[in-house]
């Protein structure tokens, strides 16, 4: 007969040591040791500290187990017994049951720096990568960003204060509905947030119309020959996309100025020009920030030098 008076040791975990569960059906894992003793053969599990209703059964790990009903902190009480009848101390692992679906996170917000074009708040951009979105969710929840066109775009973990931020790409040049979901620390998935309507526009606008010099500024014999003696307050006009920014450029003086096209696409701008022959072109920057190729050039001659008349000559017939 071999004498064994030493109780085995035991450590138990629920769901591998997880802190939270969204289901009362869990697994309990046991690490039991009897050293040089007679060997651990049986175990007993219970949701009651006094092991009410518990029964010895053959050691088997991991063991499927159903926690006590209800939400909140749950404890499983576990002990083992060796072949000599020595019983270990009780191991009492805990886990918090949370089956409540979290509220939807806030509607995603596009960073102003990524909202290109005329406005940093209109959610129109020419960028497709490195787009930063932010919002709020439950503390430490896993937030996933979705596009109705491009699918799930990425995930990030909210801070302990519930704020989150993520950089994603939206490769499809179109109008996206961007939403967020959150998975809380227990694994419960929320409904989708409100949708942010985001326009990704990567298409460069067509060149605007050729600039036209106002007749009132086209001095001299003709009001349509684009020859003028004026150097300031020269009015040029044209058409482009509605809301676009038209920029006027001279091959001599460089960028002359910009104006925003009205709802019909018409624009007008007053500029100054040096005395020279200029090729005047216009570009347009659309609301997403895409810049067009230059328009066709308008040749404008600015002539500020008065020509001296020749010496008068008397007609021979009158030279008696």
C-alpha positions, 0 to 999 in steps of 0.5 A: 500500500502506498500512502498519499496524504498530499492534496492535489493542486488546481487552477481553473479558468473560464473561456481561457481566462476571458473577462466577459462572455455574451453567452452563459454556455462556457468552457471550464479548463482545469490544470490539476497536479498531484505531484508524486501522489496517486494521481488526480482522477475526479473533479466537481463543478458547481455554481454554488460555493457549497457545491450544492447539486455537485457530483464527482465525475471523471476528470475531463478538461476542458469541460462545457458548463452552463453558468448561473442565470442572469447578467453580471459576475458569475463564479464557477467553483471547482475542486478535484480529488486524487485516487487516494481521496485527497481533495484539492482546495477550491478554484473559483474563476469568475467571468462577467456575463453581458448579453445586452446589444450595445447602442449604435456608435455615433455617425462617423465624421470625416476629418477636415484635413481630408475633406478637400476642395472649397469646403472642409465640411461638405464631405466631398473629397478627391482623396481615396486613401488615408481618409481619417474618420472618428466618432464615439462608442462604448469604452474599449469596444471594437469599432468597424467602419463600413461603406455601402460600396466598398464593404468593411474598411477597417476596425479600431478599438475605442479608448477608455473614454469611448473615442475612436479614430481610423484611417481607411481607403475608399477606392470607389469614386462615387457616393458612399454611405459610411457607417460604423458598428461596435462590438462590445467587450463581451462580443455583442454586436450593435446595429449600424450607426447613422450614415455619413454621405461622402462623395469621393470624386477623383475625376478632373473637371473639363477645362473651363471656357476660354476667358473673354475680355469685357467689351468695356475694357477692350479700348481703341477702335474695336471692342472685340480685338482684345487690344487695350490700353488699360492695365487695371480692373480688366474684367474677364468672364467665362463658364465652368462647373457650378461652384467651381473655383476659376483661376486666371493665369497669364504667361507673362504675369502668372496667376492673376486671381480666382473667382467662384462660379455661380450656380449656373457655372458663370464667373467673372473676375477683375485683374491687372496686366502689365504692358505686353502680349499675354496668353490668358488661360483659365483652370477650374478647381471643382468642389472636390479639389480636382484641378482641370487642364487649362482652357484655350488661350486668349491673346490680349495685347496691353499697349500703354505707349502712345504712338507719335505721329509722323512729321506733316507733309504738304501735298505737292499740288498745294506747294505753289 
